[in-house]
Each structure stands twice: as C-alpha cells, then as structure tokens.
C-alpha cells in the first residue's frame, strides 16, 4: 500500500466509526520521507475525517517521519514517545494533539 492509499485507509476507517473523533476539530499534517514521500493532512472535523494532499490548511500538529516509521506508527508497532525520543519522529505544533492522535489510532484496526 502506498502513502496515499495508507492515508485513505485511515480516512475510511475513521468515517465508518467516528466515535473516537467526536468533538475533535484538528488538522494533522504528515511530512513523510523515505521510500514514499509527500505532505498530507488529515482533517478531523464534526465527526468526519478527510485526507488532503499538500498543506491546504494551517496544521495544529505536524508529524515528520519516514514512510516505514509512519506505517509502524499507524499499526501500533512504533510507540510515538519512543519514536520522538530516538529522533524517528519530529513534531511541530501542539504536542498534546500528537499524543491524542496515537490514542485515537489505537482504537482502529488499520491494515497498513
């Protein structure tokens, strides 16, 4: 699965079960490098998720990592705190929103 397909999978899973994101209005930006590269945003608004290519809106939280680390992070195989402490993950913006994202994603069974 490529980067765009991976993000679409997140969008689909969240929109099928929006309960974990109810009340959350946040724009996450992912700056991905490595085998697959790109900048994408994940918008949570009014119980819906939307993936956007590029940086269309100001991000509340930007996460920068390799595609390999990103896939492991989504699958719950890479702890966000450890990734941050070891330099595999860089965060700009609201750190608490990054922690919240990890908590949200753990509630979904993402096949990435």
Secondary structure, DSSP 8 states (H G I E B T S, - for coil): --HHHHHHHHHHHHHHSGGGGTT--EEEEEEEESSS-EEEEEEEETTEEEEEES--S--SEEEEEEHHHHHHHHTT-S-HHHHHHTTS-EEEE-HHHHHHHHHHHTTS----
